[in-house]
C-alpha cells in the first residue's frame, strides 16, 4: 500500500550544482500535462497516499504548479501533507504558491536547499542565490500552516563543522527544521555517475560528531550517523535481508509519469503498464544503496504505523 510519493514534476533546473547533472538536461518534452498528472494519480494504487513531495529539477519553474497541486489534492482523497522542494531562485512565485497550498493541506513543508556559508553555497550551487534563500525564509514566517526545512547536500567542499553550524544557526533563527544527506550518484535521477562525490573519512567523522552533538532527537539524521559510522543501516538491511519498502509503501514518479520504486532504481513501469495492474517491487539485484530523505522518512513512518 503506497502511502508516500516523491514526484519530480520537471527536470528543468536553473541551478548549476557541482554534485548533480540534472540541470544539463536539454529535452523536457516528456513532462506530463496537468490532465495527464490527474489521470495518473487517480489510479487506485495512489488511493491511500497521505504524503507527497514535489521535487525536480526546480518545481517552481513550472508555471502550472498551482494547477498540479490542485489536481493532486482532488484525486488523492487521503492526501494531507505536501512537501515542496526549492532552490529559492523565484521568491515571489514561491511565496504565492505556498500561501495557496497552505490553505489546502493540513501540513505544508517548504524544503529550501542551502549548502553552507554564502561563499560555499554559491560555489556549490553554481549561481549567486544565497541571498534569495534568506529572502524566501523571511517571507515564509507569515504563512500559517507552513513549516520550513533547510536541506544540505554534503560533499567534500561543505561536509565540515563550519558549514553545518552555519546552516544549523540559520534554521534555528527561522524556526526551521534542518536536514542533510551525503551527495550520492544516480544514473536515473542525478545522472552524475561520472562524478567523484566521495567525502574523506575525517570529514565524515566530523559530520557524525555534529549529529551526535546537535541532532540526537532527529531520527533521520541518527540513521545517517549509523550509515556514516558503520556503512550500513539496520532500517534497510537486517541479517543480510533487504528490508527496503521502496515500491511498497513509497514510490518515485518521474516527470514523464514513469514510476520507479525509488530515484535510484532502474526498474520502471509506464503509466500505460500501470493500467494493466503491473506492480512495483524492489528486486534482489537492487539492494538499497542510499541513506536519503525520500527513502528513510517513509521507512520511519512505516515503522511507526506497525508499532
N, C-alpha and C positions, 0 to 999 in steps of 0.2 A: 504494500500500500504506500504510494508516494505521498509524502507529506510536505516535502521541501523541494523547490525548483530553483536552480540558477539559470537565468535566461539572458544570453548575450543578444541584445537587441540590434547590435551593429558591430562590425569590425572597424568602422571608421574611428580614427583617433587623432587628435591634434596635439598630443604629446609625442616626444621622440625619445622614449625611455631607453636607457642603455641596457636594460635587462630583458627587453621584450621587443619582438618584431611585428606585433600586430599593426602598428602604425605604418608599416611598409606595404601593407596590402593595397593593391591597386583596383581590384574589382569588387564592387559591392552590390551587384545586380541580384544577388541571391537573398537579399533581405526580404523577409516576409512583409506583406502589406498588413494593415490593421485587420482587414477581413480575414486574411489567412491566419493571423495570430488568433483571432477569435475562434475560427474553425478548429485549429489545433488544440487549444486549451479547453474547448468544450467537450473534448473526448473524455469518456468515463474514467480513464486512468488518472486524470487530474482532479477528480471529484472531491478527493479528501485533502487536497493541498491547502495548508493553512499559512505557509510562508513562501514568498517568492523574492528572489534577489535579481534586480535588473542591473546588468553589467554590460561591458563592451570589450574592446573599444571604449569610447566615451558615449554613454547612453544619452546624455543631454544634447548630443549633436543631432538626434532625431527630432525633427520638427513636429512629429505626431506623437510624442511621448505621452502627452496627456490622454490622447485617444487610446493608446496602448494600455495605459494604466486603467482607464475606464472599462475597456472590454475585458481585461483580466479580472477585475473585480466582479464584473457582471456574469462571467461564465464559470467562475470557480466559487461555489456557494460557501465554502469553509474558509476562504481566504481572509485572514485577519491582519497579517503582518507583511509589510513591504520594506525591503532594503533597496536603497538607491545608492549606487556607487558612482563616484565622480572624481575627476582630476581638478575640479573647481575652476575651469577656464571660462565658464559662462555664468558669472554670479547672478545676473538679472534673471536669466532663464531658470537657473536652479532655484532661486527664491520663489519665483512664480509657481513652478511645478510642485515644490514642497508645500507651499500654502494650500494648493489644491488637493494634493494627496493626503495631507494630514486631516482633512475633513472627511475622507472616505474610509480610512482604516483605523483599527483600534490602536495600531502602533506603526509608526514610520521611522526608520533609521536611515539617516544620511551618512554614508561612509565616505570620508574625504581622504584622498591619498596625499601623504606628506612624507618626505624621505629624510628629514633631519633639519639642520640649520638651513638658513636661506641659501648659502653658497652650495651646500651639499645637495639640497633639494633641486635647485635649478640645474645643477650639473647632471644629476641622475635622470631628471625628467626631460632634459634636452630643450627646455623652454623656460623663460623667465616668468613663472607664475606663482611664486611663493606668496607674494602679496595678495593674489587672488584667493589663495587658501585662507589666509587670515580674514579677508573680506567676507568670504562665504560663512565662516564660523561666526563672525559678528552678526550677520544678518539672520542666522537661524534662531538666535536667542528668543525672538519674539513670537515664534510659531508654536502654538500649543500642540501637544500630542506628537511632537517630533523630538527624536533623540539623535545625538551626534556621536559619531565614532571616527577616530583618527586611525589611519591604516598605513603601515610602513611595509615595504618590501626590502628585506635585508640582503645586501651584497657586501663584498669586502670594503666598499667605499663608505658604508654607513653603519655597519654592524659593530658599533663601539659605544661606550658609555656616553660620550658627548652628544651624539645624535639621538640616542634613545632617551636620555634625560631631557633633551630639548623638546622633543615631541611629547613626552610624558607631562612636562610642565605646561605646555600649551593645552593639552587635553584637560588637565586639572583646572586651568584658568577658565576654560569654556564649558566646564561640567560635561565633558565628553568621555565616552569610552575610549579605550586605547588598545590597539591590537597590531601585531606584526607577524610576518612569516618569512622564512628563508626564500630567497629567489630560487626558482626551480625551472626545469626545462619541460616543454611540452611540444610535440610535433603537431598536435591537432589544435592547440589554442595559442600559446605564446609564439610558436613557430621559431624557436630560438635554440634549436639543437646544436648550432654551431658556436654557441657562446660558452665561455668558461665562467660559471657562476659560483664556483667553489668559494666558501668562506674559510679562512685559515682556522685551525683548531683553537688557537689562543683567543681569537675573536669570538668563536662560538662559546668558549668558556666564559667570556665576558658577558655575552648575551644571557647565558644560563644564570650567572650571578645576578644580573639585573632582574630577571624574572623572580628569582628567589627573594630578592630584597623588596621589590615593588609590586609584584603581581601574584602573590601567593593565593589570592582569592579568585583568580581568573582561570577557569577550568581549561579553556583552550590553550592559554599560554603555559599552563602547567603541563599539558600534553606536549607542547612544543619543547619544553625543558626536558622531558623524558626522551623525546626524539633526538634532541641535541646530545644529551648525556650518554645515551645507550645505542642510538642508531635504529631503534625500533619503537613501536607504540603498542602497548597492551590492548588499547581500544580497537586496533585494526588487525592485530595478529597475535593469536594465542596458541601456544603449543604447536606452532607451525601451520596453524589453520587460519585461512583468511576470513576475518570477521567483518570486512568492509560491507556496508549496506548500500553502496552505490548501485543504482538500478533497481533498488528495492524500496528504500524509504526516501531517496533523493536522486535526482537526475539533472543532467546539464543539457540545455537546449541551445543549439547554435542559431545564428541569425536567419539561416535558411529553413529552420524548422527541423533539421536533423537532430535526433535525440541520442545522447550517449550516457552511459552510467555516470561519468564524471568528466571533467575537462581534460583529464589525462588519457582517457580511454580511446582506443582505436575502434572499438565496437560502436556501430551506428545503426539506427533504423530511421527510415524516412517517414514523413507524415503519412504517405500512402501505405507503407508497410504497417504502420500503427493501426490503421483501419482494418487490417486483416487479423488483428489480435496478437501480433508478434510481441513477445516480452523482451525486456532488457535485463540481462543478468551479467554479473562480473564473471568472466571465465577464469579458469585456473591459470591461464597463461598471463593474466594481468593482475598480479598481486599489487595492492595499493602502494605506490611509491612515495606518497606525499604526507605532509602534515599541514594542510591548508585549511583556511576558514570554511570554505564551501563544502568540505567533506567532514571535518571534525565537529563543527557545530551541529549539523544534523545528526551525527552519530551520538553526541552527548545528549541531545534532546530525545532521541530514540531510547537511549538507556534510561532516561528519567521516566518515559512512558511505561516501561516494563517493570519499574520498581513497585 
